Amino acid sequence: MDDRGRPEDPAPALSRENLAGQNPSGQDPARQAPPRQDLDAAGRGPVDNAAAALELVARAAGPFLAGLQDRPVHPPDRDRLLDELAGPLPEDGDGALVAVAELLRVGTAAATATAGPRYFGYVVGGATPAAQAGDWVVSLLDQPTGLWPTSPLAAKAETVVLGWLKDLLGFPASHGGVLTPSATFANLTGLACARHWWAARHGVDVAADGLAGLPRMPVLSSGYAHASCRKALQVLGCGRDGLRLVAEADGSLDVDRLDRELADSGPAVLIGTAGEVDAGRYDPLDELADLAERHGAWLHVDGAFGLFAAASPRTRGLVRGVERADSVAADCHKWLNTPYESGFALVRDRSALARAFGSWNAAYLPEPDDERISYNTLGPESSRRARALPLWAALRAYGRAGHRALVERHLGLARRLGELVEAADDLELLSPVTLFVVCFRYRPAGMADPAGLDALNRSLGAALAEDGRVHAGTTSHRGVVALRPAIVNWRTRPEDVELLVAVVRELGARVRSALEG
């Protein structure tokens, strides 16, 4: 990490200067069209020129990464470029080098700059140098990772990474876990364990016999529950509308009412949220854990991004009690800035995963000291990529202190954005800044009509996307249309946050003028 809490720049081999040395013509390497030399004599299949194809990618990486700092979020000629991907399937093919060069030509020009410092939509962190390089290693080694015998390397790396994550986030080493493609999959995994537990309380092995004949599983949460939890319940056959909200008017948990409902519900599943998407709010996890213990309920915590508050002493209190949950879901691509497919699920009872996902003819219950784990028995996937390798690279490269600095730097940038919003007479902060999400709207002086303000901010969101200098999506926060930028990219600087405010105010005034005619 540098002295500003950002990972160091990529290795010199991917710098502009070194690329210039490798490419004396000065031509964009992604636009060079290599000759077709990679089909066998009969044109029936590939020959071994993978190194040359990978070199094309490496040569294009330096200019692309260096340009992210100033690249428009939405390329102005994107649609024209995307059309160039289309066309009929080639009969003979152009060969790997031509195909990869063409993909780089279109991709480096047309890709949305979600990896750049001014993309504030959703919760999208850009991959750090170590994590990105580790992701390249995944494809290089090409390991099938479902079973220990097919890739002891990947299985060992997954075990190590899960141990490091538990250490970083304050979980006991005795917790079980598995890496998943996303937070949605991690929620699915945790709630599948909850469903298995709940059915067993009714005398049914749901893995063998299914849900037929069982009542609907009670699932309760505050108003903060994310749509991915509903999707998980839908996939699990529990019904997305089976989630019952026990919430105050502002969406926060009604603890007393939940206590009363649990007293009458029988075995139930609670969903706690560590980091609500609109404003970064948290359920009181310690109180939820108390209720779960008192009433014999299963507590699942969706900590997709908010779990990583545990990496800093400044925010660790937000997740107090999370280690008491029966299952927890999170995704490192969000706040730890690793590539996609970096989700994980943790369970307090390490046998819960195997009971929910183990094979019918070879139930696998790992012992606490068993490191030869076949991870396809602990989650919904059988074929899996070696998704532990980028995480291993990032955690090894930056360590506890580096990731703490990353979290705290984003907290500081979010507070700075909140200060800028409060200082502007045409902006309104809609929720206190507790994490990295800043929820606000454009509200010019003299404009008070709720419907008019909603229309104005909805149009402003569209104008921001079309303008391309920054991106901040809109949401509905307590019935009000608002902007909700999330600051989680390691490349983001104070000047990027200042630009966001300037562009919002500039376009807001322009949109208002257009709407008023």
NUVEXLUM-144719 format. One record per residue (C-alpha): residue in one letter; x, y negated, z negated. Coordinates in steps of 0.1 Angstrom, whole numbers, plus 5000, padded with zeros to 4 digits. Example, Ala and Ser with C-alpha at 12.3 -4.5 7.8 and 13.67 -1.06 7.14 Angstrom:
<recs>
{rec 'A',{5123,5045,4922}}
{rec 'S',{5137,5011,4929}}
</recs>
This chain:
<recs>
{rec 'M',{5000,5000,5000}}
{rec 'D',{5012,4965,5007}}
{rec 'D',{5012,4937,4980}}
{rec 'R',{4975,4929,4989}}
{rec 'G',{4963,4964,4982}}
{rec 'R',{4961,4974,5019}}
{rec 'P',{4977,5006,5033}}
{rec 'E',{5008,4998,5052}}
{rec 'D',{5007,4995,5090}}
{rec 'P',{5010,5026,5112}}
{rec 'A',{5045,5041,5118}}
{rec 'P',{5068,5021,5140}}
{rec 'A',{5065,5048,5167}}
{rec 'L',{5030,5033,5174}}
{rec 'S',{5040,4997,5174}}
{rec 'R',{5036,4973,5204}}
{rec 'E',{5074,4970,5207}}
{rec 'N',{5080,5008,5208}}
{rec 'L',{5052,5013,5232}}
{rec 'A',{5067,4986,5255}}
{rec 'G',{5100,5006,5254}}
{rec 'Q',{5082,5038,5263}}
{rec 'N',{5062,5021,5291}}
{rec 'P',{5086,4997,5309}}
{rec 'S',{5060,4988,5335}}
{rec 'G',{5040,4969,5309}}
{rec 'Q',{5008,4985,5322}}
{rec 'D',{4982,4995,5297}}
{rec 'P',{4990,5032,5292}}
{rec 'A',{4953,5040,5290}}
{rec 'R',{4948,5027,5325}}
{rec 'Q',{4976,5046,5341}}
{rec 'A',{4963,5075,5362}}
{rec 'P',{4987,5104,5360}}
{rec 'P',{4988,5129,5389}}
{rec 'R',{4968,5160,5386}}
{rec 'Q',{4993,5187,5377}}
{rec 'D',{4976,5207,5350}}
{rec 'L',{4955,5234,5367}}
{rec 'D',{4969,5268,5376}}
{rec 'A',{4977,5277,5411}}
{rec 'A',{4943,5290,5418}}
{rec 'G',{4926,5260,5401}}
{rec 'R',{4909,5283,5376}}
{rec 'G',{4919,5269,5343}}
{rec 'P',{4943,5248,5321}}
{rec 'V',{4980,5251,5319}}
{rec 'D',{5000,5241,5289}}
{rec 'N',{5004,5204,5292}}
{rec 'A',{4989,5195,5258}}
{rec 'A',{5019,5175,5248}}
{rec 'A',{5017,5152,5278}}
{rec 'A',{4980,5146,5271}}
{rec 'L',{4986,5139,5235}}
{rec 'E',{5014,5115,5245}}
{rec 'L',{4988,5095,5265}}
{rec 'V',{4967,5091,5233}}
{rec 'A',{4998,5081,5212}}
{rec 'R',{5008,5055,5238}}
{rec 'A',{4973,5040,5238}}
{rec 'A',{4971,5040,5200}}
{rec 'G',{4995,5012,5193}}
{rec 'P',{4978,4985,5214}}
{rec 'F',{4943,4996,5204}}
{rec 'L',{4951,4996,5167}}
{rec 'A',{4970,4963,5169}}
{rec 'G',{4941,4947,5187}}
{rec 'L',{4914,4956,5161}}
{rec 'Q',{4922,4926,5141}}
{rec 'D',{4908,4902,5168}}
{rec 'R',{4887,4925,5189}}
{rec 'P',{4850,4916,5193}}
{rec 'V',{4828,4940,5174}}
{rec 'H',{4806,4945,5204}}
{rec 'P',{4824,4945,5237}}
{rec 'P',{4806,4922,5262}}
{rec 'D',{4809,4946,5291}}
{rec 'R',{4801,4977,5271}}
{rec 'D',{4771,4989,5291}}
{rec 'R',{4789,4987,5324}}
{rec 'L',{4818,5007,5310}}
{rec 'L',{4795,5033,5295}}
{rec 'D',{4779,5039,5328}}
{rec 'E',{4813,5050,5341}}
{rec 'L',{4812,5080,5318}}
{rec 'A',{4783,5094,5338}}
{rec 'G',{4782,5113,5371}}
{rec 'P',{4778,5149,5382}}
{rec 'L',{4798,5177,5366}}
{rec 'P',{4830,5181,5387}}
{rec 'E',{4832,5214,5405}}
{rec 'D',{4870,5217,5402}}
{rec 'G',{4878,5191,5376}}
{rec 'D',{4904,5164,5376}}
{rec 'G',{4928,5179,5351}}
{rec 'A',{4935,5171,5315}}
{rec 'L',{4958,5141,5321}}
{rec 'V',{4934,5123,5345}}
{rec 'A',{4904,5131,5322}}
{rec 'V',{4922,5119,5291}}
{rec 'A',{4935,5088,5308}}
{rec 'E',{4900,5079,5320}}
{rec 'L',{4885,5086,5286}}
{rec 'L',{4910,5062,5270}}
{rec 'R',{4904,5036,5297}}
{rec 'V',{4867,5035,5290}}
{rec 'G',{4869,5043,5253}}
{rec 'T',{4894,5017,5242}}
{rec 'A',{4874,4990,5261}}
{rec 'A',{4839,5001,5253}}
{rec 'A',{4840,5014,5217}}
{rec 'T',{4822,4993,5190}}
{rec 'A',{4849,4980,5167}}
{rec 'T',{4835,4998,5136}}
{rec 'A',{4871,5005,5126}}
{rec 'G',{4879,4967,5126}}
{rec 'P',{4879,4942,5098}}
{rec 'R',{4847,4924,5108}}
{rec 'Y',{4823,4952,5110}}
{rec 'F',{4802,4949,5079}}
{rec 'G',{4772,4971,5089}}
{rec 'Y',{4761,5002,5069}}
{rec 'V',{4790,5014,5048}}
{rec 'V',{4817,5020,5073}}
{rec 'G',{4854,5020,5062}}
{rec 'G',{4882,5022,5088}}
{rec 'A',{4905,5051,5086}}
{rec 'T',{4938,5043,5068}}
{rec 'P',{4970,5051,5088}}
{rec 'A',{4978,5083,5068}}
{rec 'A',{4942,5095,5070}}
{rec 'Q',{4940,5088,5107}}
{rec 'A',{4973,5106,5114}}
{rec 'G',{4961,5135,5093}}
{rec 'D',{4930,5137,5114}}
{rec 'W',{4952,5141,5145}}
{rec 'V',{4970,5170,5127}}
{rec 'V',{4936,5187,5123}}
{rec 'S',{4932,5190,5161}}
{rec 'L',{4969,5198,5166}}
{rec 'L',{4968,5228,5143}}
{rec 'D',{4933,5238,5154}}
{rec 'Q',{4925,5259,5124}}
{rec 'P',{4892,5279,5118}}
{rec 'T',{4887,5273,5081}}
{rec 'G',{4857,5292,5070}}
{rec 'L',{4876,5322,5057}}
{rec 'W',{4908,5323,5037}}
{rec 'P',{4925,5348,5060}}
{rec 'T',{4920,5327,5091}}
{rec 'S',{4936,5296,5076}}
{rec 'P',{4952,5299,5041}}
{rec 'L',{4967,5264,5049}}
{rec 'A',{4932,5247,5052}}
{rec 'A',{4917,5266,5023}}
{rec 'K',{4947,5257,5000}}
{rec 'A',{4945,5221,5012}}
{rec 'E',{4907,5220,5004}}
{rec 'T',{4913,5234,4969}}
{rec 'V',{4941,5208,4963}}
{rec 'V',{4920,5179,4976}}
{rec 'L',{4890,5188,4956}}
{rec 'G',{4912,5189,4925}}
{rec 'W',{4927,5155,4933}}
{rec 'L',{4893,5140,4938}}
{rec 'K',{4881,5154,4905}}
{rec 'D',{4911,5139,4889}}
{rec 'L',{4907,5105,4906}}
{rec 'L',{4870,5102,4897}}
{rec 'G',{4871,5116,4862}}
{rec 'F',{4855,5150,4866}}
{rec 'P',{4866,5181,4846}}
{rec 'A',{4888,5205,4865}}
{rec 'S',{4863,5232,4858}}
{rec 'H',{4838,5218,4883}}
{rec 'G',{4833,5237,4915}}
{rec 'G',{4832,5219,4949}}
{rec 'V',{4832,5221,4987}}
{rec 'L',{4840,5196,5015}}
{rec 'T',{4811,5188,5038}}
{rec 'P',{4807,5169,5071}}
{rec 'S',{4789,5140,5054}}
{rec 'A',{4771,5126,5024}}
{rec 'T',{4739,5139,5039}}
{rec 'F',{4753,5174,5040}}
{rec 'A',{4767,5169,5005}}
{rec 'N',{4732,5160,4993}}
{rec 'L',{4718,5190,5011}}
{rec 'T',{4744,5212,4994}}
{rec 'G',{4737,5199,4959}}
{rec 'L',{4699,5200,4963}}
{rec 'A',{4701,5235,4977}}
{rec 'C',{4718,5245,4945}}
{rec 'A',{4690,5227,4926}}
{rec 'R',{4664,5246,4946}}
{rec 'H',{4681,5279,4938}}
{rec 'W',{4682,5271,4901}}
{rec 'W',{4645,5259,4901}}
{rec 'A',{4633,5291,4919}}
{rec 'A',{4652,5312,4894}}
{rec 'R',{4633,5295,4866}}
{rec 'H',{4601,5309,4883}}
{rec 'G',{4616,5344,4886}}
{rec 'V',{4624,5341,4923}}
{rec 'D',{4657,5345,4942}}
{rec 'V',{4650,5319,4968}}
{rec 'A',{4681,5329,4988}}
{rec 'A',{4666,5363,4994}}
{rec 'D',{4628,5357,4992}}
{rec 'G',{4623,5321,5002}}
{rec 'L',{4598,5296,4988}}
{rec 'A',{4565,5315,4997}}
{rec 'G',{4542,5317,4967}}
{rec 'L',{4561,5291,4947}}
{rec 'P',{4546,5258,4936}}
{rec 'R',{4561,5226,4950}}
{rec 'M',{4594,5218,4933}}
{rec 'P',{4591,5186,4913}}
{rec 'V',{4617,5161,4924}}
{rec 'L',{4618,5127,4907}}
{rec 'S',{4639,5096,4912}}
{rec 'S',{4640,5058,4910}}
{rec 'G',{4632,5036,4940}}
{rec 'Y',{4669,5037,4949}}
{rec 'A',{4669,5072,4964}}
{rec 'H',{4684,5072,4999}}
{rec 'A',{4667,5086,5030}}
{rec 'S',{4693,5113,5032}}
{rec 'C',{4679,5129,5000}}
{rec 'R',{4645,5130,5017}}
{rec 'K',{4660,5146,5048}}
{rec 'A',{4677,5172,5026}}
{rec 'L',{4644,5180,5009}}
{rec 'Q',{4628,5182,5044}}
{rec 'V',{4654,5207,5057}}
{rec 'L',{4652,5228,5025}}
{rec 'G',{4615,5233,5029}}
{rec 'C',{4606,5212,4999}}
{rec 'G',{4591,5184,5019}}
{rec 'R',{4604,5149,5022}}
{rec 'D',{4572,5136,5006}}
{rec 'G',{4578,5158,4976}}
{rec 'L',{4601,5131,4962}}
{rec 'R',{4581,5113,4935}}
{rec 'L',{4593,5078,4926}}
{rec 'V',{4593,5069,4889}}
{rec 'A',{4602,5032,4892}}
{rec 'E',{4596,4997,4881}}
{rec 'A',{4584,4971,4906}}
{rec 'D',{4620,4963,4916}}
{rec 'G',{4628,4999,4923}}
{rec 'S',{4648,5005,4891}}
{rec 'L',{4642,5036,4871}}
{rec 'D',{4613,5036,4846}}
{rec 'V',{4631,5057,4819}}
{rec 'D',{4602,5059,4795}}
{rec 'R',{4577,5070,4821}}
{rec 'L',{4602,5096,4835}}
{rec 'D',{4606,5110,4799}}
{rec 'R',{4568,5114,4797}}
{rec 'E',{4565,5130,4831}}
{rec 'L',{4593,5155,4825}}
{rec 'A',{4576,5166,4793}}
{rec 'D',{4546,5178,4814}}
{rec 'S',{4563,5189,4846}}
{rec 'G',{4581,5221,4837}}
{rec 'P',{4615,5227,4854}}
{rec 'A',{4622,5197,4876}}
{rec 'V',{4650,5181,4897}}
{rec 'L',{4661,5146,4891}}
{rec 'I',{4679,5125,4917}}
{rec 'G',{4701,5097,4904}}
{rec 'T',{4716,5071,4927}}
{rec 'A',{4752,5058,4922}}
{rec 'G',{4752,5029,4947}}
{rec 'E',{4719,5018,4963}}
{rec 'V',{4723,5007,4999}}
{rec 'D',{4708,4972,4998}}
{rec 'A',{4726,4957,4969}}
{rec 'G',{4748,4984,4954}}
{rec 'R',{4726,4990,4923}}
{rec 'Y',{4730,5020,4901}}
{rec 'D',{4706,5042,4881}}
{rec 'P',{4715,5046,4844}}
{rec 'L',{4733,5080,4849}}
{rec 'D',{4740,5086,4812}}
{rec 'E',{4703,5082,4804}}
{rec 'L',{4693,5105,4832}}
{rec 'A',{4718,5131,4819}}
{rec 'D',{4702,5128,4785}}
{rec 'L',{4667,5133,4799}}
{rec 'A',{4679,5163,4820}}
{rec 'E',{4694,5179,4789}}
{rec 'R',{4663,5172,4768}}
{rec 'H',{4638,5186,4792}}
{rec 'G',{4659,5213,4809}}
{rec 'A',{4660,5196,4843}}
{rec 'W',{4686,5197,4871}}
{rec 'L',{4703,5163,4877}}
{rec 'H',{4717,5156,4912}}
{rec 'V',{4736,5123,4918}}
{rec 'D',{4738,5108,4952}}
{rec 'G',{4771,5089,4950}}
{rec 'A',{4777,5086,4987}}
{rec 'F',{4798,5055,4983}}
{rec 'G',{4792,5043,4948}}
{rec 'L',{4809,5072,4931}}
{rec 'F',{4843,5057,4940}}
{rec 'A',{4836,5029,4915}}
{rec 'A',{4851,5055,4891}}
{rec 'A',{4885,5048,4907}}
{rec 'S',{4888,5014,4890}}
{rec 'P',{4885,5006,4853}}
{rec 'R',{4866,4974,4864}}
{rec 'T',{4837,4994,4877}}
{rec 'R',{4840,5028,4860}}
{rec 'G',{4812,5020,4836}}
{rec 'L',{4787,5019,4865}}
{rec 'V',{4791,5057,4868}}
{rec 'R',{4793,5066,4831}}
{rec 'G',{4778,5100,4826}}
{rec 'V',{4781,5112,4862}}
{rec 'E',{4803,5141,4851}}
{rec 'R',{4773,5154,4832}}
{rec 'A',{4753,5158,4864}}
{rec 'D',{4747,5193,4877}}
{rec 'S',{4756,5183,4912}}
{rec 'V',{4771,5152,4928}}
{rec 'A',{4774,5142,4965}}
{rec 'A',{4798,5116,4980}}
{rec 'D',{4816,5108,5012}}
{rec 'C',{4853,5096,5014}}
{rec 'H',{4849,5080,5048}}
{rec 'K',{4830,5052,5032}}
{rec 'W',{4851,5037,5004}}
{rec 'L',{4883,5058,5006}}
{rec 'N',{4886,5049,5043}}
{rec 'T',{4892,5084,5056}}
{rec 'P',{4878,5097,5090}}
{rec 'Y',{4843,5110,5094}}
{rec 'E',{4836,5146,5081}}
{rec 'S',{4850,5137,5047}}
{rec 'G',{4820,5144,5025}}
{rec 'F',{4821,5166,4994}}
{rec 'A',{4798,5181,4968}}
{rec 'L',{4807,5189,4932}}
{rec 'V',{4788,5212,4908}}
{rec 'R',{4791,5216,4871}}
{rec 'D',{4785,5253,4873}}
{rec 'R',{4811,5265,4898}}
{rec 'S',{4791,5296,4906}}
{rec 'A',{4761,5276,4918}}
{rec 'L',{4775,5271,4953}}
{rec 'A',{4781,5308,4958}}
{rec 'R',{4747,5317,4945}}
{rec 'A',{4730,5293,4969}}
{rec 'F',{4752,5300,5000}}
{rec 'G',{4769,5333,4995}}
{rec 'S',{4765,5361,5021}}
{rec 'W',{4737,5386,5015}}
{rec 'N',{4761,5415,5019}}
{rec 'A',{4792,5401,5001}}
{rec 'A',{4782,5378,4973}}
{rec 'Y',{4813,5357,4964}}
{rec 'L',{4816,5343,4929}}
{rec 'P',{4851,5327,4926}}
{rec 'E',{4869,5330,4894}}
{rec 'P',{4881,5298,4878}}
{rec 'D',{4917,5306,4887}}
{rec 'D',{4910,5320,4922}}
{rec 'E',{4926,5299,4949}}
{rec 'R',{4920,5323,4978}}
{rec 'I',{4886,5308,4984}}
{rec 'S',{4866,5314,5016}}
{rec 'Y',{4848,5280,5017}}
{rec 'N',{4821,5292,5042}}
{rec 'T',{4806,5311,5012}}
{rec 'L',{4802,5278,4993}}
{rec 'G',{4783,5257,5017}}
{rec 'P',{4760,5258,5047}}
{rec 'E',{4787,5260,5074}}
{rec 'S',{4805,5291,5087}}
{rec 'S',{4826,5275,5114}}
{rec 'R',{4844,5245,5099}}
{rec 'R',{4872,5222,5109}}
{rec 'A',{4902,5216,5086}}
{rec 'R',{4886,5185,5071}}
{rec 'A',{4908,5186,5040}}
{rec 'L',{4940,5176,5059}}
{rec 'P',{4932,5139,5064}}
{rec 'L',{4921,5136,5028}}
{rec 'W',{4953,5154,5017}}
{rec 'A',{4973,5129,5037}}
{rec 'A',{4955,5099,5024}}
{rec 'L',{4956,5109,4987}}
{rec 'R',{4992,5119,4990}}
{rec 'A',{5002,5087,5008}}
{rec 'Y',{4985,5062,4985}}
{rec 'G',{4978,5080,4953}}
{rec 'R',{4957,5069,4924}}
{rec 'A',{4971,5034,4923}}
{rec 'G',{4967,5028,4960}}
{rec 'H',{4931,5038,4960}}
{rec 'R',{4924,5018,4929}}
{rec 'A',{4939,4988,4946}}
{rec 'L',{4917,4994,4977}}
{rec 'V',{4885,4995,4956}}
{rec 'E',{4895,4964,4936}}
{rec 'R',{4904,4945,4967}}
{rec 'H',{4870,4951,4982}}
{rec 'L',{4853,4941,4949}}
{rec 'G',{4872,4908,4951}}
{rec 'L',{4863,4901,4987}}
{rec 'A',{4826,4908,4979}}
{rec 'R',{4827,4884,4950}}
{rec 'R',{4843,4858,4973}}
{rec 'L',{4815,4863,4998}}
{rec 'G',{4790,4858,4971}}
{rec 'E',{4806,4826,4960}}
{rec 'L',{4806,4813,4996}}
{rec 'V',{4769,4821,4999}}
{rec 'E',{4760,4804,4967}}
{rec 'A',{4780,4773,4977}}
{rec 'A',{4761,4769,5010}}
{rec 'D',{4729,4750,5010}}
{rec 'D',{4714,4770,5038}}
{rec 'L',{4721,4805,5024}}
{rec 'E',{4704,4823,4995}}
{rec 'L',{4720,4851,4975}}
{rec 'L',{4692,4877,4968}}
{rec 'S',{4709,4900,4943}}
{rec 'P',{4739,4898,4920}}
{rec 'V',{4772,4911,4935}}
{rec 'T',{4781,4942,4915}}
{rec 'L',{4800,4962,4941}}
{rec 'F',{4810,4955,4977}}
{rec 'V',{4775,4949,4991}}
{rec 'V',{4763,4913,4993}}
{rec 'C',{4726,4908,5000}}
{rec 'F',{4716,4874,5012}}
{rec 'R',{4696,4855,5038}}
{rec 'Y',{4697,4824,5059}}
{rec 'R',{4673,4799,5043}}
{rec 'P',{4677,4763,5056}}
{rec 'A',{4665,4734,5035}}
{rec 'G',{4628,4727,5038}}
{rec 'M',{4619,4762,5050}}
{rec 'A',{4598,4781,5025}}
{rec 'D',{4573,4802,5046}}
{rec 'P',{4580,4838,5038}}
{rec 'A',{4569,4851,5072}}
{rec 'G',{4589,4825,5090}}
{rec 'L',{4620,4832,5070}}
{rec 'D',{4616,4869,5077}}
{rec 'A',{4613,4862,5114}}
{rec 'L',{4643,4839,5113}}
{rec 'N',{4665,4864,5096}}
{rec 'R',{4654,4892,5118}}
{rec 'S',{4663,4872,5149}}
{rec 'L',{4695,4862,5132}}
{rec 'G',{4705,4898,5128}}
{rec 'A',{4699,4904,5165}}
{rec 'A',{4719,4873,5174}}
{rec 'L',{4749,4884,5153}}
{rec 'A',{4749,4918,5172}}
{rec 'E',{4748,4900,5205}}
{rec 'D',{4774,4874,5196}}
{rec 'G',{4800,4901,5187}}
{rec 'R',{4823,4881,5165}}
{rec 'V',{4811,4898,5133}}
{rec 'H',{4785,4925,5125}}
{rec 'A',{4762,4925,5095}}
{rec 'G',{4730,4945,5096}}
{rec 'T',{4696,4935,5083}}
{rec 'T',{4675,4952,5057}}
{rec 'S',{4643,4947,5037}}
{rec 'H',{4652,4939,5002}}
{rec 'R',{4623,4937,4978}}
{rec 'G',{4601,4929,5007}}
{rec 'V',{4624,4902,5021}}
{rec 'V',{4643,4905,5054}}
{rec 'A',{4680,4900,5045}}
{rec 'L',{4716,4905,5057}}
{rec 'R',{4735,4930,5037}}
{rec 'P',{4772,4931,5047}}
{rec 'A',{4793,4959,5031}}
{rec 'I',{4830,4951,5027}}
{rec 'V',{4848,4985,5027}}
{rec 'N',{4874,4983,5054}}
{rec 'W',{4911,4983,5044}}
{rec 'R',{4918,4958,5072}}
{rec 'T',{4894,4931,5061}}
{rec 'R',{4910,4899,5049}}
{rec 'P',{4896,4868,5032}}
{rec 'E',{4895,4850,5065}}
{rec 'D',{4872,4877,5079}}
{rec 'V',{4847,4871,5051}}
{rec 'E',{4849,4833,5057}}
{rec 'L',{4843,4838,5094}}
{rec 'L',{4812,4859,5086}}
{rec 'V',{4797,4830,5066}}
{rec 'A',{4806,4805,5093}}
{rec 'V',{4791,4826,5121}}
{rec 'V',{4759,4833,5101}}
{rec 'R',{4754,4796,5095}}
{rec 'E',{4762,4786,5131}}
{rec 'L',{4739,4812,5146}}
{rec 'G',{4712,4807,5120}}
{rec 'A',{4709,4770,5129}}
{rec 'R',{4708,4780,5166}}
{rec 'V',{4682,4807,5161}}
{rec 'R',{4660,4783,5140}}
{rec 'S',{4662,4757,5167}}
{rec 'A',{4652,4782,5194}}
{rec 'L',{4623,4796,5173}}
{rec 'E',{4609,4761,5166}}
{rec 'G',{4611,4753,5203}}
</recs>
